[in-house]
């Protein structure tokens, strides 16, 4: 009977080793997938950051251009008023 118990114990350990090996393989696969997903997210974040920086630079440029146009419009308005008042 002792030999039969040893065989059952060995079979139990074999089954446990197979289960743990399968679990380790699945867990490793899941970690690899998570890492790959993390890299995709990081790449997208970098792309969005670059787009944001470009848009911010364009915004600053357009804001400066608008201020210059406002100054020109103000100057032209003053010139118009001055020339209009000198007509009469």
mmCIF file as gemmi writes it, N, C-alpha and C atoms, coordinates in Angstrom:
data_model
loop_
_atom_site.group_PDB
_atom_site.id
_atom_site.type_symbol
_atom_site.label_atom_id
_atom_site.label_alt_id
_atom_site.label_comp_id
_atom_site.label_asym_id
_atom_site.label_entity_id
_atom_site.label_seq_id
_atom_site.pdbx_PDB_ins_code
_atom_site.Cartn_x
_atom_site.Cartn_y
_atom_site.Cartn_z
_atom_site.occupancy
_atom_site.B_iso_or_equiv
_atom_site.pdbx_formal_charge
_atom_site.auth_seq_id
_atom_site.auth_asym_id
_atom_site.pdbx_PDB_model_num
ATOM 1 N N . UNK Axp A 1 ? 0.824 -1.2 0 1 0 ? 1 A 1
ATOM 2 C CA . UNK Axp A 1 ? 0 0 0 1 0 ? 1 A 1
ATOM 3 C C . UNK Axp A 1 ? 0.862 1.255 0 1 0 ? 1 A 1
ATOM 4 N N . UNK Axp A 2 ? 2.039 1.213 0.575 1 0 ? 2 A 1
ATOM 5 C CA . UNK Axp A 2 ? 2.929 2.368 0.621 1 0 ? 2 A 1
ATOM 6 C C . UNK Axp A 2 ? 3.383 2.749 -0.775 1 0 ? 2 A 1
ATOM 7 N N . UNK Axp A 3 ? 3.635 1.78 -1.632 1 0 ? 3 A 1
ATOM 8 C CA . UNK Axp A 3 ? 4.064 2.049 -3.001 1 0 ? 3 A 1
ATOM 9 C C . UNK Axp A 3 ? 2.947 2.736 -3.772 1 0 ? 3 A 1
ATOM 10 N N . UNK Axp A 4 ? 1.719 2.318 -3.528 1 0 ? 4 A 1
ATOM 11 C CA . UNK Axp A 4 ? 0.568 2.939 -4.188 1 0 ? 4 A 1
ATOM 12 C C . UNK Axp A 4 ? 0.417 4.383 -3.733 1 0 ? 4 A 1
ATOM 13 N N . UNK Axp A 5 ? 0.622 4.664 -2.478 1 0 ? 5 A 1
ATOM 14 C CA . UNK Axp A 5 ? 0.547 6.035 -1.954 1 0 ? 5 A 1
ATOM 15 C C . UNK Axp A 5 ? 1.648 6.902 -2.542 1 0 ? 5 A 1
ATOM 16 N N . UNK Axp A 6 ? 2.844 6.33 -2.708 1 0 ? 6 A 1
ATOM 17 C CA . UNK Axp A 6 ? 3.948 7.073 -3.317 1 0 ? 6 A 1
ATOM 18 C C . UNK Axp A 6 ? 3.593 7.433 -4.76 1 0 ? 6 A 1
ATOM 19 N N . UNK Axp A 7 ? 3.024 6.473 -5.501 1 0 ? 7 A 1
ATOM 20 C CA . UNK Axp A 7 ? 2.629 6.742 -6.884 1 0 ? 7 A 1
ATOM 21 C C . UNK Axp A 7 ? 1.546 7.822 -6.952 1 0 ? 7 A 1
ATOM 22 N N . UNK Axp A 8 ? 0.604 7.775 -6.025 1 0 ? 8 A 1
ATOM 23 C CA . UNK Axp A 8 ? -0.443 8.809 -5.991 1 0 ? 8 A 1
ATOM 24 C C . UNK Axp A 8 ? 0.178 10.172 -5.682 1 0 ? 8 A 1
ATOM 25 N N . UNK Axp A 9 ? 1.115 10.185 -4.762 1 0 ? 9 A 1
ATOM 26 C CA . UNK Axp A 9 ? 1.794 11.443 -4.407 1 0 ? 9 A 1
ATOM 27 C C . UNK Axp A 9 ? 2.577 11.972 -5.602 1 0 ? 9 A 1
ATOM 28 N N . UNK Axp A 10 ? 3.288 11.077 -6.294 1 0 ? 10 A 1
ATOM 29 C CA . UNK Axp A 10 ? 4.044 11.474 -7.483 1 0 ? 10 A 1
ATOM 30 C C . UNK Axp A 10 ? 3.091 12.002 -8.55 1 0 ? 10 A 1
ATOM 31 N N . UNK Axp A 11 ? 1.981 11.318 -8.788 1 0 ? 11 A 1
ATOM 32 C CA . UNK Axp A 11 ? 0.99 11.782 -9.762 1 0 ? 11 A 1
ATOM 33 C C . UNK Axp A 11 ? 0.425 13.149 -9.361 1 0 ? 11 A 1
ATOM 34 N N . UNK Axp A 12 ? 0.178 13.309 -8.068 1 0 ? 12 A 1
ATOM 35 C CA . UNK Axp A 12 ? -0.333 14.592 -7.567 1 0 ? 12 A 1
ATOM 36 C C . UNK Axp A 12 ? 0.674 15.704 -7.851 1 0 ? 12 A 1
ATOM 37 N N . UNK Axp A 13 ? 1.957 15.434 -7.578 1 0 ? 13 A 1
ATOM 38 C CA . UNK Axp A 13 ? 2.988 16.449 -7.822 1 0 ? 13 A 1
ATOM 39 C C . UNK Axp A 13 ? 3.153 16.727 -9.31 1 0 ? 13 A 1
ATOM 40 N N . UNK Axp A 14 ? 3.052 15.708 -10.157 1 0 ? 14 A 1
ATOM 41 C CA . UNK Axp A 14 ? 3.126 15.908 -11.604 1 0 ? 14 A 1
ATOM 42 C C . UNK Axp A 14 ? 1.977 16.802 -12.08 1 0 ? 14 A 1
ATOM 43 N N . UNK Axp A 15 ? 0.793 16.5 -11.588 1 0 ? 15 A 1
ATOM 44 C CA . UNK Axp A 15 ? -0.373 17.307 -11.943 1 0 ? 15 A 1
ATOM 45 C C . UNK Axp A 15 ? -0.194 18.748 -11.473 1 0 ? 15 A 1
ATOM 46 N N . UNK Axp A 16 ? 0.312 18.901 -10.267 1 0 ? 16 A 1
ATOM 47 C CA . UNK Axp A 16 ? 0.534 20.247 -9.717 1 0 ? 16 A 1
ATOM 48 C C . UNK Axp A 16 ? 1.594 20.993 -10.52 1 0 ? 16 A 1
ATOM 49 N N . UNK Axp A 17 ? 2.652 20.31 -10.918 1 0 ? 17 A 1
ATOM 50 C CA . UNK Axp A 17 ? 3.705 20.932 -11.732 1 0 ? 17 A 1
ATOM 51 C C . UNK Axp A 17 ? 3.143 21.353 -13.079 1 0 ? 17 A 1
ATOM 52 N N . UNK Axp A 18 ? 2.333 20.514 -13.708 1 0 ? 18 A 1
ATOM 53 C CA . UNK Axp A 18 ? 1.714 20.855 -14.99 1 0 ? 18 A 1
ATOM 54 C C . UNK Axp A 18 ? 0.798 22.068 -14.848 1 0 ? 18 A 1
ATOM 55 N N . UNK Axp A 19 ? 0.016 22.096 -13.786 1 0 ? 19 A 1
ATOM 56 C CA . UNK Axp A 19 ? -0.89 23.232 -13.544 1 0 ? 19 A 1
ATOM 57 C C . UNK Axp A 19 ? -0.091 24.518 -13.338 1 0 ? 19 A 1
ATOM 58 N N . UNK Axp A 20 ? 0.956 24.439 -12.512 1 0 ? 20 A 1
ATOM 59 C CA . UNK Axp A 20 ? 1.761 25.629 -12.247 1 0 ? 20 A 1
ATOM 60 C C . UNK Axp A 20 ? 2.52 26.088 -13.49 1 0 ? 20 A 1
ATOM 61 N N . UNK Axp A 21 ? 2.995 25.143 -14.288 1 0 ? 21 A 1
ATOM 62 C CA . UNK Axp A 21 ? 3.685 25.496 -15.531 1 0 ? 21 A 1
ATOM 63 C C . UNK Axp A 21 ? 2.729 26.206 -16.487 1 0 ? 21 A 1
ATOM 64 N N . UNK Axp A 22 ? 1.515 25.681 -16.604 1 0 ? 22 A 1
ATOM 65 C CA . UNK Axp A 22 ? 0.512 26.312 -17.469 1 0 ? 22 A 1
ATOM 66 C C . UNK Axp A 22 ? 0.164 27.709 -16.95 1 0 ? 22 A 1
ATOM 67 N N . UNK Axp A 23 ? -0.006 27.831 -15.662 1 0 ? 23 A 1
ATOM 68 C CA . UNK Axp A 23 ? -0.33 29.13 -15.06 1 0 ? 23 A 1
ATOM 69 C C . UNK Axp A 23 ? 0.81 30.125 -15.28 1 0 ? 23 A 1
ATOM 70 N N . UNK Axp A 24 ? 2.045 29.663 -15.127 1 0 ? 24 A 1
ATOM 71 C CA . UNK Axp A 24 ? 3.207 30.534 -15.347 1 0 ? 24 A 1
ATOM 72 C C . UNK Axp A 24 ? 3.269 31.002 -16.798 1 0 ? 24 A 1
ATOM 73 N N . UNK Axp A 25 ? 3.006 30.088 -17.725 1 0 ? 25 A 1
ATOM 74 C CA . UNK Axp A 25 ? 3.009 30.437 -19.144 1 0 ? 25 A 1
ATOM 75 C C . UNK Axp A 25 ? 1.938 31.477 -19.448 1 0 ? 25 A 1
ATOM 76 N N . UNK Axp A 26 ? 0.741 31.278 -18.912 1 0 ? 26 A 1
ATOM 77 C CA . UNK Axp A 26 ? -0.349 32.232 -19.14 1 0 ? 26 A 1
ATOM 78 C C . UNK Axp A 26 ? -0.021 33.59 -18.527 1 0 ? 26 A 1
ATOM 79 N N . UNK Axp A 27 ? 0.507 33.573 -17.326 1 0 ? 27 A 1
ATOM 80 C CA . UNK Axp A 27 ? 0.849 34.83 -16.651 1 0 ? 27 A 1
ATOM 81 C C . UNK Axp A 27 ? 1.949 35.568 -17.405 1 0 ? 27 A 1
ATOM 82 N N . UNK Axp A 28 ? 2.927 34.831 -17.868 1 0 ? 28 A 1
ATOM 83 C CA . UNK Axp A 28 ? 4.008 35.444 -18.645 1 0 ? 28 A 1
ATOM 84 C C . UNK Axp A 28 ? 3.457 36.053 -19.923 1 0 ? 28 A 1
ATOM 85 N N . UNK Axp A 29 ? 2.575 35.335 -20.592 1 0 ? 29 A 1
ATOM 86 C CA . UNK Axp A 29 ? 1.951 35.84 -21.818 1 0 ? 29 A 1
ATOM 87 C C . UNK Axp A 29 ? 1.155 37.121 -21.533 1 0 ? 29 A 1
ATOM 88 N N . UNK Axp A 30 ? 0.414 37.115 -20.44 1 0 ? 30 A 1
ATOM 89 C CA . UNK Axp A 30 ? -0.366 38.311 -20.074 1 0 ? 30 A 1
ATOM 90 C C . UNK Axp A 30 ? 0.547 39.49 -19.776 1 0 ? 30 A 1
ATOM 91 N N . UNK Axp A 31 ? 1.665 39.243 -19.122 1 0 ? 31 A 1
ATOM 92 C CA . UNK Axp A 31 ? 2.603 40.339 -18.817 1 0 ? 31 A 1
ATOM 93 C C . UNK Axp A 31 ? 3.219 40.892 -20.094 1 0 ? 31 A 1
ATOM 94 N N . UNK Axp A 32 ? 3.518 40.012 -21.036 1 0 ? 32 A 1
ATOM 95 C CA . UNK Axp A 32 ? 4.072 40.467 -22.316 1 0 ? 32 A 1
ATOM 96 C C . UNK Axp A 32 ? 3.04 41.309 -23.055 1 0 ? 32 A 1
ATOM 97 N N . UNK Axp A 33 ? 1.788 40.866 -23.071 1 0 ? 33 A 1
ATOM 98 C CA . UNK Axp A 33 ? 0.726 41.644 -23.722 1 0 ? 33 A 1
ATOM 99 C C . UNK Axp A 33 ? 0.568 43.004 -23.045 1 0 ? 33 A 1
ATOM 100 N N . UNK Axp A 34 ? 0.618 43.019 -21.718 1 0 ? 34 A 1
ATOM 101 C CA . UNK Axp A 34 ? 0.482 44.288 -20.995 1 0 ? 34 A 1
ATOM 102 C C . UNK Axp A 34 ? 1.645 45.225 -21.33 1 0 ? 34 A 1
ATOM 103 N N . UNK Axp A 35 ? 2.841 44.671 -21.431 1 0 ? 35 A 1
ATOM 104 C CA . UNK Axp A 35 ? 4.005 45.494 -21.777 1 0 ? 35 A 1
ATOM 105 C C . UNK Axp A 35 ? 3.882 46.052 -23.19 1 0 ? 35 A 1
ATOM 106 N N . UNK Axp A 36 ? 3.423 45.218 -24.118 1 0 ? 36 A 1
ATOM 107 C CA . UNK Axp A 36 ? 3.235 45.682 -25.497 1 0 ? 36 A 1
ATOM 108 C C . UNK Axp A 36 ? 2.18 46.778 -25.556 1 0 ? 36 A 1
ATOM 109 N N . UNK Axp A 37 ? 1.092 46.595 -24.82 1 0 ? 37 A 1
ATOM 110 C CA . UNK Axp A 37 ? 0.045 47.618 -24.771 1 0 ? 37 A 1
ATOM 111 C C . UNK Axp A 37 ? 0.596 48.906 -24.165 1 0 ? 37 A 1
ATOM 112 N N . UNK Axp A 38 ? 1.403 48.752 -23.121 1 0 ? 38 A 1
ATOM 113 C CA . UNK Axp A 38 ? 2.011 49.929 -22.496 1 0 ? 38 A 1
ATOM 114 C C . UNK Axp A 38 ? 2.888 50.698 -23.467 1 0 ? 38 A 1
ATOM 115 N N . UNK Axp A 39 ? 3.621 49.976 -24.301 1 0 ? 39 A 1
ATOM 116 C CA . UNK Axp A 39 ? 4.458 50.645 -25.305 1 0 ? 39 A 1
ATOM 117 C C . UNK Axp A 39 ? 3.613 51.386 -26.331 1 0 ? 39 A 1
ATOM 118 N N . UNK Axp A 40 ? 2.504 50.783 -26.732 1 0 ? 40 A 1
ATOM 119 C CA . UNK Axp A 40 ? 1.605 51.449 -27.69 1 0 ? 40 A 1
ATOM 120 C C . UNK Axp A 40 ? 1.049 52.727 -27.072 1 0 ? 40 A 1
ATOM 121 N N . UNK Axp A 41 ? 0.636 52.642 -25.815 1 0 ? 41 A 1
ATOM 122 C CA . UNK Axp A 41 ? 0.088 53.816 -25.128 1 0 ? 41 A 1
ATOM 123 C C . UNK Axp A 41 ? 1.16 54.902 -25 1 0 ? 41 A 1
ATOM 124 N N . UNK Axp A 42 ? 2.384 54.498 -24.666 1 0 ? 42 A 1
ATOM 125 C CA . UNK Axp A 42 ? 3.476 55.459 -24.532 1 0 ? 42 A 1
ATOM 126 C C . UNK Axp A 42 ? 3.777 56.134 -25.865 1 0 ? 42 A 1
ATOM 127 N N . UNK Axp A 43 ? 3.799 55.361 -26.946 1 0 ? 43 A 1
ATOM 128 C CA . UNK Axp A 43 ? 4.034 55.946 -28.268 1 0 ? 43 A 1
ATOM 129 C C . UNK Axp A 43 ? 2.93 56.934 -28.629 1 0 ? 43 A 1
ATOM 130 N N . UNK Axp A 44 ? 1.682 56.575 -28.327 1 0 ? 44 A 1
ATOM 131 C CA . UNK Axp A 44 ? 0.573 57.477 -28.623 1 0 ? 44 A 1
ATOM 132 C C . UNK Axp A 44 ? 0.671 58.747 -27.779 1 0 ? 44 A 1
ATOM 133 N N . UNK Axp A 45 ? 1.082 58.587 -26.533 1 0 ? 45 A 1
ATOM 134 C CA . UNK Axp A 45 ? 1.243 59.752 -25.668 1 0 ? 45 A 1
ATOM 135 C C . UNK Axp A 45 ? 2.307 60.688 -26.23 1 0 ? 45 A 1
ATOM 136 N N . UNK Axp A 46 ? 3.413 60.126 -26.696 1 0 ? 46 A 1
ATOM 137 C CA . UNK Axp A 46 ? 4.477 60.951 -27.27 1 0 ? 46 A 1
ATOM 138 C C . UNK Axp A 46 ? 3.999 61.658 -28.538 1 0 ? 46 A 1
ATOM 139 N N . UNK Axp A 47 ? 3.221 60.953 -29.363 1 0 ? 47 A 1
ATOM 140 C CA . UNK Axp A 47 ? 2.678 61.56 -30.573 1 0 ? 47 A 1
ATOM 141 C C . UNK Axp A 47 ? 1.734 62.709 -30.221 1 0 ? 47 A 1
ATOM 142 N N . UNK Axp A 48 ? 0.865 62.468 -29.249 1 0 ? 48 A 1
ATOM 143 C CA . UNK Axp A 48 ? -0.07 63.527 -28.828 1 0 ? 48 A 1
ATOM 144 C C . UNK Axp A 48 ? 0.67 64.712 -28.224 1 0 ? 48 A 1
ATOM 145 N N . UNK Axp A 49 ? 1.723 64.454 -27.476 1 0 ? 49 A 1
ATOM 146 C CA . UNK Axp A 49 ? 2.52 65.543 -26.885 1 0 ? 49 A 1
ATOM 147 C C . UNK Axp A 49 ? 3.159 66.375 -27.989 1 0 ? 49 A 1
ATOM 148 N N . UNK Axp A 50 ? 3.673 65.708 -29.012 1 0 ? 50 A 1
ATOM 149 C CA . UNK Axp A 50 ? 4.277 66.423 -30.129 1 0 ? 50 A 1
ATOM 150 C C . UNK Axp A 50 ? 3.225 67.267 -30.855 1 0 ? 50 A 1
ATOM 151 N N . UNK Axp A 51 ? 2.044 66.691 -31.097 1 0 ? 51 A 1
ATOM 152 C CA . UNK Axp A 51 ? 0.971 67.444 -31.746 1 0 ? 51 A 1
ATOM 153 C C . UNK Axp A 51 ? 0.561 68.637 -30.89 1 0 ? 51 A 1
ATOM 154 N N . UNK Axp A 52 ? 0.481 68.428 -29.578 1 0 ? 52 A 1
ATOM 155 C CA . UNK Axp A 52 ? 0.122 69.515 -28.671 1 0 ? 52 A 1
ATOM 156 C C . UNK Axp A 52 ? 1.15 70.633 -28.759 1 0 ? 52 A 1
ATOM 157 N N . UNK Axp A 53 ? 2.428 70.269 -28.727 1 0 ? 53 A 1
ATOM 158 C CA . UNK Axp A 53 ? 3.486 71.28 -28.798 1 0 ? 53 A 1
ATOM 159 C C . UNK Axp A 53 ? 3.414 72.058 -30.105 1 0 ? 53 A 1
ATOM 160 N N . UNK Axp A 54 ? 3.146 71.343 -31.206 1 0 ? 54 A 1
ATOM 161 C CA . UNK Axp A 54 ? 3.024 72.018 -32.508 1 0 ? 54 A 1
ATOM 162 C C . UNK Axp A 54 ? 1.828 72.969 -32.519 1 0 ? 54 A 1
ATOM 163 N N . UNK Axp A 55 ? 0.7 72.504 -31.985 1 0 ? 55 A 1
ATOM 164 C CA . UNK Axp A 55 ? -0.49 73.358 -31.947 1 0 ? 55 A 1
ATOM 165 C C . UNK Axp A 55 ? -0.283 74.562 -31.034 1 0 ? 55 A 1
ATOM 166 N N . UNK Axp A 56 ? 0.406 74.354 -29.934 1 0 ? 56 A 1
ATOM 167 C CA . UNK Axp A 56 ? 0.68 75.464 -29.019 1 0 ? 56 A 1
ATOM 168 C C . UNK Axp A 56 ? 1.572 76.504 -29.697 1 0 ? 56 A 1
ATOM 169 N N . UNK Axp A 57 ? 2.577 76.056 -30.441 1 0 ? 57 A 1
ATOM 170 C CA . UNK Axp A 57 ? 3.459 76.979 -31.157 1 0 ? 57 A 1
ATOM 171 C C . UNK Axp A 57 ? 2.674 77.746 -32.227 1 0 ? 57 A 1
ATOM 172 N N . UNK Axp A 58 ? 1.786 77.034 -32.935 1 0 ? 58 A 1
ATOM 173 C CA . UNK Axp A 58 ? 0.961 77.684 -33.948 1 0 ? 58 A 1
ATOM 174 C C . UNK Axp A 58 ? 0.016 78.703 -33.296 1 0 ? 58 A 1
ATOM 175 N N . UNK Axp A 59 ? -0.546 78.336 -32.145 1 0 ? 59 A 1
ATOM 176 C CA . UNK Axp A 59 ? -1.426 79.255 -31.418 1 0 ? 59 A 1
ATOM 177 C C . UNK Axp A 59 ? -0.67 80.523 -31.023 1 0 ? 59 A 1
ATOM 178 N N . UNK Axp A 60 ? 0.529 80.353 -30.487 1 0 ? 60 A 1
ATOM 179 C CA . UNK Axp A 60 ? 1.321 81.513 -30.081 1 0 ? 60 A 1
ATOM 180 C C . UNK Axp A 60 ? 1.645 82.408 -31.274 1 0 ? 60 A 1
ATOM 181 N N . UNK Axp A 61 ? 1.97 81.777 -32.41 1 0 ? 61 A 1
ATOM 182 C CA . UNK Axp A 61 ? 2.272 82.536 -33.618 1 0 ? 61 A 1
ATOM 183 C C . UNK Axp A 61 ? 1.049 83.308 -34.099 1 0 ? 61 A 1
ATOM 184 N N . UNK Axp A 62 ? -0.107 82.637 -34.116 1 0 ? 62 A 1
ATOM 185 C CA . UNK Axp A 62 ? -1.337 83.309 -34.553 1 0 ? 62 A 1
ATOM 186 C C . UNK Axp A 62 ? -1.758 84.406 -33.586 1 0 ? 62 A 1
ATOM 187 N N . UNK Axp A 63 ? -1.531 84.187 -32.314 1 0 ? 63 A 1
ATOM 188 C CA . UNK Axp A 63 ? -1.856 85.208 -31.314 1 0 ? 63 A 1
ATOM 189 C C . UNK Axp A 63 ? -1.002 86.451 -31.537 1 0 ? 63 A 1
ATOM 190 N N . UNK Axp A 64 ? 0.28 86.241 -31.811 1 0 ? 64 A 1
ATOM 191 C CA . UNK Axp A 64 ? 1.173 87.371 -32.074 1 0 ? 64 A 1
ATOM 192 C C . UNK Axp A 64 ? 0.764 88.094 -33.354 1 0 ? 64 A 1
ATOM 193 N N . UNK Axp A 65 ? 0.402 87.324 -34.38 1 0 ? 65 A 1
ATOM 194 C CA . UNK Axp A 65 ? -0.037 87.916 -35.639 1 0 ? 65 A 1
ATOM 195 C C . UNK Axp A 65 ? -1.316 88.732 -35.431 1 0 ? 65 A 1
ATOM 196 N N . UNK Axp A 66 ? -2.238 88.222 -34.621 1 0 ? 66 A 1
ATOM 197 C CA . UNK Axp A 66 ? -3.47 88.947 -34.326 1 0 ? 66 A 1
ATOM 198 C C . UNK Axp A 66 ? -3.174 90.263 -33.622 1 0 ? 66 A 1
ATOM 199 N N . UNK Axp A 67 ? -2.27 90.236 -32.668 1 0 ? 67 A 1
ATOM 200 C CA . UNK Axp A 67 ? -1.908 91.471 -31.968 1 0 ? 67 A 1
ATOM 201 C C . UNK Axp A 67 ? -1.323 92.495 -32.942 1 0 ? 67 A 1
ATOM 202 N N . UNK Axp A 68 ? -0.491 92.021 -33.873 1 0 ? 68 A 1
ATOM 203 C CA . UNK Axp A 68 ? 0.08 92.938 -34.865 1 0 ? 68 A 1
ATOM 204 C C . UNK Axp A 68 ? -1.01 93.513 -35.761 1 0 ? 68 A 1
ATOM 205 N N . UNK Axp A 69 ? -1.962 92.668 -36.155 1 0 ? 69 A 1
ATOM 206 C CA . UNK Axp A 69 ? -3.058 93.143 -36.991 1 0 ? 69 A 1
ATOM 207 C C . UNK Axp A 69 ? -3.934 94.146 -36.248 1 0 ? 69 A 1
ATOM 208 N N . UNK Axp A 70 ? -4.124 93.919 -34.956 1 0 ? 70 A 1
ATOM 209 C CA . UNK Axp A 70 ? -4.891 94.878 -34.154 1 0 ? 70 A 1
ATOM 210 C C . UNK Axp A 70 ? -4.189 96.229 -34.109 1 0 ? 70 A 1
ATOM 211 N N . UNK Axp A 71 ? -2.865 96.196 -33.962 1 0 ? 71 A 1
ATOM 212 C CA . UNK Axp A 71 ? -2.104 97.451 -33.937 1 0 ? 71 A 1
ATOM 213 C C . UNK Axp A 71 ? -2.206 98.18 -35.274 1 0 ? 71 A 1
ATOM 214 N N . UNK Axp A 72 ? -2.119 97.406 -36.362 1 0 ? 72 A 1
ATOM 215 C CA . UNK Axp A 72 ? -2.237 98.011 -37.697 1 0 ? 72 A 1
ATOM 216 C C . UNK Axp A 72 ? -3.639 98.586 -37.896 1 0 ? 72 A 1
ATOM 217 N N . UNK Axp A 73 ? -4.659 97.841 -37.485 1 0 ? 73 A 1
ATOM 218 C CA . UNK Axp A 73 ? -6.037 98.325 -37.627 1 0 ? 73 A 1
ATOM 219 C C . UNK Axp A 73 ? -6.234 99.596 -36.806 1 0 ? 73 A 1
ATOM 220 N N . UNK Axp A 74 ? -5.678 99.616 -35.613 1 0 ? 74 A 1
ATOM 221 C CA . UNK Axp A 74 ? -5.788 100.814 -34.767 1 0 ? 74 A 1
ATOM 222 C C . UNK Axp A 74 ? -5.097 101.997 -35.441 1 0 ? 74 A 1
ATOM 223 N N . UNK Axp A 75 ? -3.909 101.759 -35.988 1 0 ? 75 A 1
ATOM 224 C CA . UNK Axp A 75 ? -3.169 102.821 -36.673 1 0 ? 75 A 1
ATOM 225 C C . UNK Axp A 75 ? -3.959 103.33 -37.883 1 0 ? 75 A 1
ATOM 226 N N . UNK Axp A 76 ? -4.516 102.39 -38.678 1 0 ? 76 A 1
ATOM 227 C CA . UNK Axp A 76 ? -5.291 102.796 -39.851 1 0 ? 76 A 1
ATOM 228 C C . UNK Axp A 76 ? -6.546 103.567 -39.456 1 0 ? 76 A 1
ATOM 229 N N . UNK Axp A 77 ? -7.17 103.16 -38.369 1 0 ? 77 A 1
ATOM 230 C CA . UNK Axp A 77 ? -8.351 103.869 -37.892 1 0 ? 77 A 1
ATOM 231 C C . UNK Axp A 77 ? -7.991 105.296 -37.498 1 0 ? 77 A 1
ATOM 232 N N . UNK Axp A 78 ? -6.886 105.444 -36.79 1 0 ? 78 A 1
ATOM 233 C CA . UNK Axp A 78 ? -6.443 106.795 -36.391 1 0 ? 78 A 1
ATOM 234 C C . UNK Axp A 78 ? -6.125 107.625 -37.63 1 0 ? 78 A 1
ATOM 235 N N . UNK Axp A 79 ? -5.456 107.036 -38.617 1 0 ? 79 A 1
ATOM 236 C CA . UNK Axp A 79 ? -5.143 107.755 -39.852 1 0 ? 79 A 1
ATOM 237 C C . UNK Axp A 79 ? -6.422 108.164 -40.58 1 0 ? 79 A 1
ATOM 238 N N . UNK Axp A 80 ? -7.397 107.261 -40.594 1 0 ? 80 A 1
ATOM 239 C CA . UNK Axp A 80 ? -8.664 107.554 -41.248 1 0 ? 80 A 1
ATOM 240 C C . UNK Axp A 80 ? -9.375 108.716 -40.537 1 0 ? 80 A 1
ATOM 241 N N . UNK Axp A 81 ? -9.437 108.637 -39.221 1 0 ? 81 A 1
ATOM 242 C CA . UNK Axp A 81 ? -10.083 109.709 -38.454 1 0 ? 81 A 1
ATOM 243 C C . UNK Axp A 81 ? -9.353 111.032 -38.673 1 0 ? 81 A 1
ATOM 244 N N . UNK Axp A 82 ? -8.039 110.992 -38.655 1 0 ? 82 A 1
ATOM 245 C CA . UNK Axp A 82 ? -7.241 112.21 -38.852 1 0 ? 82 A 1
ATOM 246 C C . UNK Axp A 82 ? -7.487 112.805 -40.239 1 0 ? 82 A 1
ATOM 247 N N . UNK Axp A 83 ? -7.448 111.935 -41.255 1 0 ? 83 A 1
ATOM 248 C CA . UNK Axp A 83 ? -7.667 112.437 -42.611 1 0 ? 83 A 1
ATOM 249 C C . UNK Axp A 83 ? -9.106 112.909 -42.815 1 0 ? 83 A 1
ATOM 250 N N . UNK Axp A 84 ? -10.046 112.248 -42.163 1 0 ? 84 A 1
ATOM 251 C CA . UNK Axp A 84 ? -11.456 112.632 -42.269 1 0 ? 84 A 1
ATOM 252 C C . UNK Axp A 84 ? -11.676 114.003 -41.614 1 0 ? 84 A 1
ATOM 253 N N . UNK Axp A 85 ? -11.061 114.216 -40.461 1 0 ? 85 A 1
ATOM 254 C CA . UNK Axp A 85 ? -11.25 115.494 -39.761 1 0 ? 85 A 1
ATOM 255 C C . UNK Axp A 85 ? -10.529 116.638 -40.509 1 0 ? 85 A 1
ATOM 256 N N . UNK Axp A 86 ? -9.48 116.323 -41.24 1 0 ? 86 A 1
ATOM 257 C CA . UNK Axp A 86 ? -8.764 117.344 -41.988 1 0 ? 86 A 1
ATOM 258 C C . UNK Axp A 86 ? -9.503 117.709 -43.284 1 0 ? 86 A 1
ATOM 259 N N . UNK Axp A 87 ? -10.451 116.9 -43.692 1 0 ? 87 A 1
ATOM 260 C CA . UNK Axp A 87 ? -11.229 117.218 -44.892 1 0 ? 87 A 1
ATOM 261 C C . UNK Axp A 87 ? -12.213 118.35 -44.627 1 0 ? 87 A 1
ATOM 262 N N . UNK Axp A 88 ? -12.608 118.486 -43.382 1 0 ? 88 A 1
ATOM 263 C CA . UNK Axp A 88 ? -13.64 119.471 -43.053 1 0 ? 88 A 1
ATOM 264 C C . UNK Axp A 88 ? -13.088 120.616 -42.301 1 0 ? 88 A 1
